[in-house]
Amino acid sequence: HWYEKLSLRGYTQMRYTGLMSREGADWNHPADRSVGKDQTFLIRRGRLILSGDVTDHLFLYAQPDFFASPSDGDFSLQTRDLYGDL
């Protein structure tokens, strides 16, 4: 079957920001929402890659990118790579 020739893989980037001690003033970085009171974990990016021979004459490669903007809290989905080889 054609779907047995496809490969699915990917990766995720995560960030953990922790302080060794909570003494003193709060540590705040306005351009990074993973730094602040009660905020220590952020999933920065996730990519899923689909590739393989769809037919004997067509190779497909697709890589969507799901990412978080550190400062404004938005999440976005974009196509990083998408092509086929005949």
C-alpha positions as CSV (number, residue, x, y, z in Angstrom):
1,H,0.0,0.0,0.0
2,W,1.2,3.6,-0.7
3,Y,0.8,4.6,3.0
4,E,3.3,2.0,4.1
5,K,6.0,3.9,2.3
6,L,5.4,7.1,4.3
7,S,7.4,8.1,7.3
8,L,6.1,10.3,10.2
9,R,8.5,11.9,12.6
10,G,9.0,15.2,14.4
11,Y,10.3,17.0,17.5
12,T,9.4,19.4,20.2
13,Q,11.3,22.2,21.9
14,M,10.4,23.0,25.5
15,R,11.7,25.5,28.0
16,Y,11.8,25.3,31.7
17,T,12.7,28.3,33.7
18,G,13.2,27.7,37.4
19,L,14.8,29.7,40.2
20,M,16.9,28.1,42.9
21,S,15.6,30.4,45.5
22,R,12.5,32.6,45.8
23,E,14.1,35.2,48.1
24,G,14.1,38.8,47.0
25,A,12.1,40.5,44.3
26,D,10.3,38.6,41.7
27,W,12.3,37.9,38.6
28,N,10.4,39.2,35.5
29,H,11.4,39.4,31.9
30,P,8.7,41.2,29.9
31,A,9.7,39.8,26.5
32,D,9.4,36.1,27.6
33,R,6.2,34.8,29.1
34,S,7.9,31.7,30.5
35,V,9.6,33.8,33.0
36,G,7.5,35.2,35.8
37,K,5.5,34.3,38.9
38,D,3.9,30.8,38.6
39,Q,5.1,30.4,35.0
40,T,8.0,28.1,34.4
41,F,7.2,25.8,31.5
42,L,6.7,26.7,27.8
43,I,6.4,24.6,24.7
44,R,8.3,26.7,22.2
45,R,8.0,24.7,19.0
46,G,6.6,21.5,17.6
47,R,7.3,20.1,14.1
48,L,5.8,17.1,12.4
49,I,7.5,15.8,9.3
50,L,5.7,13.6,6.8
51,S,7.8,12.1,4.0
52,G,8.0,9.2,1.6
53,D,7.2,7.7,-1.8
54,V,3.5,8.3,-2.5
55,T,3.8,6.5,-5.8
56,D,6.7,4.9,-7.7
57,H,7.4,8.3,-9.3
58,L,6.4,10.8,-6.6
59,F,8.2,11.6,-3.3
60,L,6.5,13.9,-0.9
61,Y,8.0,16.0,2.0
62,A,5.8,18.1,4.2
63,Q,6.9,19.9,7.4
64,P,4.4,22.1,9.3
65,D,5.7,24.2,12.2
66,F,3.6,24.9,15.3
67,F,5.2,27.6,17.5
68,A,4.6,29.9,20.4
69,S,5.6,33.6,20.5
70,P,7.3,34.1,23.8
71,S,6.2,37.7,24.4
72,D,2.5,38.0,23.3
73,G,1.1,34.5,24.0
74,D,0.0,33.7,20.5
75,F,0.4,30.3,18.9
76,S,0.9,30.0,15.2
77,L,1.0,27.2,12.6
78,Q,3.0,27.6,9.4
79,T,4.3,25.4,6.6
80,R,8.1,25.3,6.9
81,D,8.7,23.0,3.9
82,L,6.4,21.4,1.4
83,Y,7.6,19.8,-1.9
84,G,7.4,16.8,-4.1
85,D,9.9,15.2,-6.4
86,L,8.9,13.5,-9.6
